[in-house]
Amino acid sequence: MGNADRNESDVIFILLGFSDYPELQIPLFFIFLVTYMITVVGNLGMIVIIRINPKLHTPMYLFLSHLSFLDFCYATVVTPKLLQILLVEDRSISFAPCITQYSFAAIFVVTEAFLLAVMAYDRFVAICNPLLYVVVMSQKRCALLLTAVYTWGIISSNVFTYSLLILSFSGINIINNFLCEYSAILSASISDKHVTETILFILANFNTFFTLIIVLTSYLFIFVTVLKMHSVSGRYKAFSTCGSHLTGVTIFFGIIFFLYCVPSSKSSWLLVRINTVLYTIVIPMLNPLIYSLRNKDVKQTIRKLIEVPARWGSG
């Protein structure tokens, strides 16, 4: 019997969050609130900076602005509910909002993974085929790549969500985390999970390893090309253009693989929750910092934006 055959309003999920650490509830609320505010300002600020500076109207920064948009959206899907369950005793969430939260989170995560792969390909073309860069990474090509990653993100999310919707749930279900994530929802089902688990295994592994192969292949060619350069300054410039992206990719995929490796035992749930915090809250905050602190053009634009109000104040 699927979800269509029973009353979904009867199904409730309880997000345990960090309820087993009651003394940390209020401190964590303020930490995550400040983190979310930094995430919003940082990512929306990055989008504005890229829009207003003509120097930044290049494929690399176009992709970076979309990365900031995805990070902002992802954090906004997850953090408000986390803040709520830290502040109030009622940690329940009904079936429809839980599935909706998961569905949107899946869109943004999958899209970001493929966008990071596209950004790696962009760096490969820029360093390994600089003379063809303008032709290969034309506006039309960039638009097609962006359309493809968003479309695949939506398709993947719909498949994952549908695989959960065909299951049956009943009564009150415990989620030992602070968000509605796939494995927790799946474990709460009273149906046969074989088909759903197969869908998860195939699609999740395809998304992870396909994007990772693109990233690793791109950087392998970049590394070989840079080693062939005779100029030390040329090598430094090539590596510096990749440094921010490589840092972001390492953190993103490193956390994904850590989640893959953690066994589903009671003792590991704290590790899972900490990792989920890194994945859903810390990474969206860090990305604007990673990409702005190492980028001269972005820093110059930020400096000009700060100087304008200062001039008005002194005038």
Residue pairs with C-beta under 8 A, 6 or more apart in sequence:
1 168
1 191
2 165
2 166
2 167
2 168
2 191
3 95
3 165
3 166
3 167
3 168
3 169
5 168
6 168
6 170
8 94
8 95
8 96
9 94
9 95
10 170
10 171
11 94
11 95
11 169
11 170
11 171
11 173
12 92
12 93
12 94
12 95
12 171
12 172
12 173
13 92
13 93
13 94
13 95
13 98
13 172
13 173
13 174
13 175
13 180
13 185
13 188
14 91
14 92
14 93
14 172
14 173
14 174
14 175
15 81
15 85
15 91
15 92
15 93
15 175
15 177
15 178
15 179
15 180
16 91
16 174
16 175
16 176
16 177
16 178
17 82
17 85
17 86
17 91
17 177
17 178
17 273
18 24
18 25
18 28
18 86
18 178
18 273
19 25
19 85
19 91
21 28
25 86
25 87
26 86
28 86
29 83
29 86
29 87
32 79
32 82
32 83
32 86
32 281
33 83
35 79
35 281
35 282
35 285
36 75
36 79
36 83
36 281
36 285
38 285
39 71
39 72
39 75
39 79
39 281
39 284
39 285
39 288
40 72
40 75
40 76
42 68
42 285
42 287
42 288
42 289
42 292
43 68
43 69
43 71
43 72
43 75
43 284
43 287
43 288
44 68
44 72
45 288
45 302
46 64
46 65
46 68
46 288
46 291
46 292
46 298
47 65
47 68
47 69
49 56
49 292
49 298
49 301
49 302
49 305
50 56
50 57
50 61
50 62
50 64
50 65
51 65
52 301
53 297
53 301
55 297
55 301
56 297
56 298
56 301
59 122
59 137
59 142
60 119
60 122
60 123
60 126
60 241
62 142
62 146
63 115
63 118
63 119
63 122
63 142
63 146
64 119
64 291
66 115
66 146
67 112
67 115
67 116
67 119
67 248
67 287
67 291
68 287
68 288
70 108
70 111
70 112
70 115
71 112
71 283
71 284
71 287
71 288
72 284
73 104
73 108
74 105
74 108
74 109
74 112
74 280
74 284
75 280
75 281
75 284
75 285
77 101
77 104
77 105
77 108
78 101
78 105
78 178
78 179
78 280
78 281
79 280
79 281
81 93
81 101
81 178
81 179
82 178
82 179
82 281
85 91
85 178
92 172
93 101
93 180
95 169
98 180
98 185
99 161
99 164
99 165
99 180
99 185
101 179
101 180
102 160
102 161
102 164
102 179
102 180
102 181
102 182
102 185
103 157
103 158
103 160
103 161
104 157
105 179
105 180
105 181
105 280
106 153
106 156
106 157
106 160
106 161
106 182
107 153
107 154
107 156
107 157
108 153
109 153
110 152
110 153
110 156
110 157
110 207
111 149
111 150
111 152
111 153
111 154
112 252
113 207
113 208
113 211
113 252
114 148
114 149
114 152
114 153
114 207
114 211
115 146
115 149
116 211
116 215
116 245
116 248
116 249
116 252
117 210
117 211
117 212
117 214
117 215
117 218
118 145
118 146
118 149
119 245
120 214
120 215
120 218
120 219
120 245
120 249
121 214
121 218
122 137
123 218
123 219
123 222
123 241
123 242
123 245
124 218
124 219
124 221
124 222
125 132
125 133
125 136
125 137
126 133
126 137
126 241
127 222
127 225
127 226
127 238
127 241
127 242
128 221
128 222
128 225
129 136
156 203
156 207
159 199
159 203
160 182
160 199
160 200
160 203
163 195
163 196
163 199
163 200
164 182
164 185
164 186
164 189
164 196
166 191
166 195
166 196
167 186
167 189
167 190
167 191
167 193
167 196
168 189
168 190
168 191
169 188
169 189
169 190
170 190
173 188
174 188
175 181
175 184
175 185
175 188
176 184
176 269
176 272
176 273
177 184
177 269
177 272
177 273
177 276
178 273
178 276
179 276
179 280
181 276
182 200
183 264
186 193
186 196
186 197
186 200
189 196
208 253
208 256
212 253
215 249
215 253
219 242
219 246
222 238
222 242
225 238
226 235
226 238
226 239
227 235
229 235
229 238
240 294
243 294
244 290
244 291
244 294
244 295
245 291
247 290
248 283
248 286
248 287
248 290
248 291
251 283
251 286
252 283
255 275
255 278
255 279
255 283
256 279
258 275
259 272
259 275
259 276
259 279
262 268
262 271
262 272
262 275
291 298
292 298
292 299
292 302
293 299
